[in-house]
Amino acid sequence: MSVTTKERGDAAEDAALAHLLAAGLTLRARNYRTPGRGGGEIDLIMRDPKDGTLVFVEVRHRAGTTHGGAAGSITGVKQRRIVFAARHYLGRLPALPPCRFDVVLVEAGIEWLQGAFDAG
């Protein structure tokens, strides 16, 4: 029985979450989606207790390194969808905390790119 792409993605997300939790971050939401079509999704929303930063995390897994591997799969369109979803999430909060966009690459190991891109 072969493993599906969804199962591989879920396993990568589980590994990324375990890595971030071990680093001291706390989970706020998982697979946060904006309502309606054409919106965005955020794999993990974490809080960094050191300074209260809300961390929007994109988890990327690629079996191979062709086409730039996992890092190369985070296009401008993908970043805009993540930012859109983050703005939607932030709109529900009473006050805006400091925020950043991180990426966790799951390939041969786990690589955590803090502040990988910005909302600009």
N, C-alpha and C positions, 0 to 999 in steps of 0.2 A: 504494500500500500504506500503510495507516494504522499509526501507532505504537500499541502496546497500552499499557494502564495499567501493566502490569508493566515494560515497557521504559522508560516515562517514570520510574517509580519507581527502577529500576536506574540510570538516567542521573542522577537527582537524588542518589542515594546516592554515585555515583562523584564527582560535583561536590563534595558535602559532604566526602567523604574527602580529595580533593585539597586542599580549602581547609584542613582541619584539619592535614594533613601539612605544608602550606606554613607553617602557624602554629607548627610545631615538635612537635606531638603525634605519638606513635607508635601504630600499629595493634596491638591485642592480639587482637581477634576481630571477625569480621563476621557478621552475621545469626545471632547466638547465640540458640538456642532451648532452652527447657526441655523435658524429655521429657514425653510424655503429652499428653492433651487438656486444654484450658482453661488452659494455661500462658501464658507470655509470650515475647516476642522482643525482642532489642535489636539495632538496626541496626548500630551500631558501638560497640566498646569500645576506648577509647583510653587512653594513659598520657601525662600531662603531665610531662615530664622535669624541669621547674623545681622541683616539690615532690613528685613521685611520685603525684599524685592519679590515681586511676582514674576515667575519665570515661565514663559511659554516655550514648550519644548516640542520640536519636530524630531521624530525618530525615523531614521532611514536605514534600510537594510538592502544590500545588494549582494547576490552570490558572487558576482564577478566584478572586475574593475574596469571593464570596457565602458566607454562613454562617460568616463570620469568617476565610476563607482558610485557609492552612496552619496558622497558630497556633491558630485556632478548632477545629481537628480533634483537638487533644490533650486529650481528655476525662479526667475523673477515672478512668473505667474503664481507659482506655489507660495512664494514669500508674500505676495499681495493677498492671497486667500487666508494665510495664517494671520496676517496683520488685521484683515477684515474681521475675522473671528475673534481676535484679541480685543478689538475695539468694541465688539458686541458684548463680550464678557465683561469688560471694564465698565460699560454703560449700566450694568446692574449693580455696581458697587457704590456705596455712599461716598467714598473718597478714593482718589486715584493714588495707588501706591507706586513706588518706583518699579519699573518693568524692564525686562530684557528678553531677547529671543535667542534661545540656545538650540543647538542641534546635537543629537547623539547619533553617531555613526556606529552601526553594528555590522562589522565585516569579519575579519579574522579575530578581532577583539572589540573592545568598546572604546570609542574616542568621543569625549565630551567637549564640544566647541561652545564656550561661553561667549555670549554677545556675538553670535555668528552673523547676524544681520540686524538692521534697525528698521523702524517703522517708516522712515523717510521715503 
